[in-house]
Amino acid sequence: MKLFLLMMLAFVQPAPDVSGPVPENETAAPLSDAHKQGLSCVAAFAIVASEQERGVESALRYPLLSERGRIYAGQIGEKVMAETGQSREQVRDAILTAVADQQAKAKDVAEPAEIIAAEMAKCLPLLEAELPAKPTPTLNQCAVLMQMAYEEVYQQEKLSKMAQDLKTLAFVLDSRAREQMRGEGKSGNESDIILTLIREELEAEQAHQSGQTELDVDHCFTLAAPDKKVQSFEH
């Protein structure tokens, strides 16, 4: 569950200014029902994000959770630690237990996806309240965003594994964007102009957002996936 581990990194890593081991707080308060629900949701999001990464059809019906799930995990983890005095390791163990519990429940039913579906019905409204979904980018915007991401990583790492993966994704999205514009009757030069204008807009936005974008970049990975996955997600 690679994505789950990435989500855990949002709060299980020690703070950078800690100079020595932090003693365990023996007076930590127990988890409240609200804390348990929040950690259970983190576990559910981690499971779904992992399945989305593998292309599991039932998971692709939900919003993409790799980024928002990670941020939510960090927020819930910090909140639980602040309100209970529990350590990062204790919170991490509580989430691992929640994941194991949900996976164990799924083994005992005829339709395992129903277990996660029931949990997601409770958790998605909490996620939307804490982290409203970002605007969904168009195919053209995704083509430009992935090219910009590749160029940024290439400047730092040359042709690293990540740079090569981003280059491939950028090529796929650019090809699909141009194919779509051809279907709309646009010439190659018109497509070049459209993509250039989009890049200028995105660069201007990122300049005002400290290099960040307000768009849901995760959707771009969905658009770059094989057609069957894209259709499953969008329908």
N, C-alpha and C positions, 0 to 999 in steps of 0.2 A: 504494500500500500504506500507507494512512493509519495503520492499527494498528501496522504494522511501525515506522513512524517514531516513534510514541508509545513503543514498547518501547525504541527506541534512546535516547530521552531519559532513560532510567533511569540511563545512565552516560556518555553522550558529552558532556554539558554540562560545562564547566569548573567546578571547585569554587568556591563563592562567595567564599572568602577569598583567592583567588589575585590578587595585585596586578599581575602582569605576565605576559608570555608564558612558558610553561614550556618550557625547552630539551628537545629530543628526547634520550632516553637511548640513546646509541650502544652501550651495553653490555647492552642488553636481551637476555634469553635467548630462544631459539626456543620455539615452542609445543610442548608435549608432546602425546602422543596423547590424553590425558585432556582437555587444553585444547581440542584440535581437535574432540573429540566434543561437549564442552559448547557450543562456538560453533556447531557444526553443528546441535545441538538448538535453540539460540536461533533459527537461521535457519528450521528446520522449523516451529517454533511460530509464527514471524512469518508464514510463508506460509499456514499453516492458519488463523491468526487473521484474516488478510486475507480468505481465502475464506469464513470463517464470517460475516464482516461483509457479504459480498455474497450470502450465502445459498446457497453452493455445497453441494449435497446431500452429496457425499462428505466434506466438511469438517465437516458438522454431526453426523457420527457420533462425533466426538471430543469430549472435555470442552471447554467454552468456555475460550479461552486469552487473551482480551484482558487480563485482570488478572493471572492467574498467569503468563502468558508474559512480561509486562512485568517483573514482580518477579523472575522467574527470569533474565531477560536482565541485569537490574541486578546480581544476585548473581554470575552467571558472569563478567560484564565486570569487576567489581571484583576477583574472585578471580584472573583472568588477569593483570590489571595488577599486583596485589600479588606474584604468584609469578614473573612474568617480567620486570617492570620496563617492559613495553611501555606506550605512551601510550594515552589514550582513542581518539585518532584511528587508531592502529594496530589496536586491538581492533575498532573500528567497521569499518575496511576489511576485516578478516579475516571479519567476519560478512557484510558485503556480498558478499565473494567466495564464501562458503559458500552464500548465497542464489542467486547467479548460477550456481554449479555445479549445485545441485539443479534449478534451472529448466532448465538446459541438458540435464541427464540426462533430464528429463521430456519433452523435445522429441523424443528419439530412441527412444521406446518406444511400443507400441500403446496401453498403458493408463498414462497419466501419473500417475494417482492411486496406482499401485502403488509408485512411487518414494518418495512421501511416506509411504505406509503402512509401507514397510520402515523408514524413518527413525523414524517415530512409534513403531514397535514397540520400538525401542531407547531412545527418548527419554522416553516417558511414564513408565516405571518410575523414571527419574532425577528427573523432575518430581515424582512422588508422594513420593519419598524426601525431596526438599528442601522441597516445598510441598504437604503433604497437602490434598486437596480440602476446601473448606468445606462445611458442611451445606447441603443444597438447601432453599431456602425454599418454602413453600406459595404457592398463588395468592393467598390472602388476605394473607399476609405481604408478598408482592410489591406488591400494590395499596397497602398502607400505606407500604411503603418508598419507592415511587416518588412518592407524594403528599408524604411528608416531604422527599424530595430536591428536588421542585419548590418547595416552600415555602422551603427553605433558599436555593436559587439565586435565587428571586424577591426575597427580602429583600436580597440583595446586588446583583442586576443588574436588578431589575424584569423586564419582559417581553423579555428578551434571547432570542436564537435558542435557546440551551440551555434557558432556562426554558420557552419555548413547546414545545420537543420533549418535555421532561419532563412538562409539563402534559398533552400528548396521550397519552403513555405511561401516565400515572397514570389518565386517563379510561378508556383501553382496559382496563387491568388491573382497575380498580374495576368496570367494567361486566361483565367476565367473572367476577369473583369473586362479584358479586351474582347473576348468572345461575346460577352453579353452586350457590349457596346456595338459590336459589329451587327448583332441581331437587331439592334435599335436603329440601324442604318448609319452609324457614325463611321467616318473614315479613320485610318490610322493616325493621321495628323490631328484630327479632332479628339481622338482618344488621348493622344499625348498631351494636348492642351488641358483636357479635363483633369487628368492625373496630376499635371504640374500645378494647376490651380488648387487642387485638393491638398497637395503637399505644402504649398505656401500657407494655406489656412491652418493646417495642422501644426506646422512649425511655429506660426504666430501664436496659436493656442498654447503650445508647450512652453514657449518663451515666457508666457504669463503665468504658467502653472508649475514652474520649477521643473520643467522637463516631463511633466505628467500629462495625461490626457483624460478627459471626462468620459470618453467612450469605453464601452465594454470590450476590451481587447480580447477576452476569452472567446467571444463570438467569432473572431477571425480564425481561430484554430478550428472551430466547427465548420466554417465555410471552406477551409482548406482540406477537410476530411473527405474520404470517398463519398460519392453521391448518396449511397444508401444511408450513411450516418447523418448526413446533412438533412435528408428528408425525414428521418426518424425524429430528429431534434425539432425541426420546424413544424411538424405536424403532431 
